[in-house]
């Protein structure tokens, strides 16, 4: 079977940004929010006692990015896909203020990934690939590729059943299974 070009998001798809973000806000402001309480893309809605600036300004702090850890299974599945010969590209939206700290940490956690396979954009639908794995439904709706929605509390209100090209995955083994199902679908199209 022909290898695929697999695009994947970073934040809350391969690493746990939201958990770290919520924990840091709780430490700094004495709040008691859980990452499960963040049920909207706008994280500030889960912190009604804080201003938007207080919630989002921590994204510019290196301290936040140094806390990241891999989402269980992400490292192993990405390595397996790479070993199978697939092209892997991290496609992520990143504020230029945090790029250095964010990518230093990601490359530390995922040493088999490299800078030449990173695309920074908020317009992910412009990037050509066979599959996009992302926690943001808005990134999957208008793309010209299969979408794997990585399940997170902030995307559970999205009805993915309306889109026959979007599959919801709750873990990275399921992501792996979906990728192989897409490969079989592409082979059958020939």
Steps between C-alpha positions, in 0.01 A plus 500: 500500500610850423620701802282794604578863573375533856450845648461531875441780743718548806297661780255260664559247226855373563568694821292615796494880468153549649576301816820700553328829421214439745740383772718810459197732514376323814842542664531867405142608577375258765228361274387136508414429138564157348594460134176298471314824587626661178215411266544779245782605269513829695684387815415826679135388531609241757665776708221754561696678776798570272532739208574367152843657527572312825394170341684540170813686614647183654536361147791741462680361806778247449400348834181366341673332209763333720217311675376320188496124484390264223139389480509125577580299190580798275875451504482128433242525220677787324828305515324190363347700213838649418658153503229384258617763253225759534578869461425679828450877524415688815252771400437733790380851571755672721546852625848617407563596864496137611657321203845448645387355833219298343710333232802444722274305734322310222830395340624393844189285549491373138869481393413328170311813381692776326458868421484438125174308557323785685245733343379793710164628384148568617375413149552125515258437215763648264749223579483195273489163669308174507398525866492776762490404869382797707296592808351805326189407300527827304829373357339181369176628347640682199806290425555288192615201703362242740468640850560329829356707783702432812243497778537770765249661739496819290384317184241261642210730405601470134281256307757320286233257370391771253830462311579167337871588466552570872564219747517563877782327686521477877858368510804455279448128436165594350676767291734229371207271413322784315812580300521141383127501416556813289792326328273208411232742374755675277622165364142398419445826311766400247 
